């Protein structure tokens, strides 16, 4: 076959191959256009390289020139048609939301359980309760508290006032020893002035002998 005829055939194949680049992919099994598939690119590159090798070879080495050009063209075609779209970037995993810190709730210490009789000394049960109060206050550093001491109506007003103040200050001192800043706490005593139950029964008097911790 004449060189011109063979070149024409290779050129025609080249035109057909390039025209296929404008044809959309109809294959449902691939996410890349058919003209970007490695096999298609290799064939197109072989035709291009073969045409170039054949056209530039002499009459005596036409076949060898076409073969050499085809091999080189296959490699070039694969490189040119390679998918250069950027690799997808993985979305960062959302950070877990921190668990909300429970709000500080008021605390009432019953003197029947938390103080010795006619004393401001804290009992072990009171210290266990106050340990939890101190932990919550360390979590809520913006909370300021008011510690209120109360008594029943037995005894003189003056004595009950003093006892209620001593018990409130005892609670304040213990919380300070557990890391609660002193400027976040106010201790006051109300004596027998603010009963929550009747002072005519043992049960009522027990409820009135108390220390309350609340937010300022």
HELIX and SHEET records of a PDB file:
HELIX    1   1 UNK A    3  UNK A   19  1                                  17    
HELIX    2   2 UNK A   20  UNK A   22  5                                   3    
HELIX    3   3 UNK A   34  UNK A   36  5                                   3    
HELIX    4   4 UNK A   38  UNK A   56  1                                  19    
HELIX    5   5 UNK A   59  UNK A   61  5                                   3    
HELIX    6   6 UNK A   62  UNK A   80  1                                  19    
HELIX    7   7 UNK A  111  UNK A  114  1                                   4    
HELIX    8   8 UNK A  124  UNK A  139  1                                  16    
HELIX    9   9 UNK A  157  UNK A  177  1                                  21    
HELIX   10  10 UNK A  182  UNK A  184  5                                   3    
HELIX   11  11 UNK A  202  UNK A  208  1                                   7    
SHEET    1   A 4 UNK A 107  UNK A 110  0                                        
SHEET    2   A 4 UNK A 210  UNK A 215 -1                                        
SHEET    3   A 4 UNK A 145  UNK A 150 -1                                        
SHEET    4   A 4 UNK A 185  UNK A 189  1                                        
END                                                                             
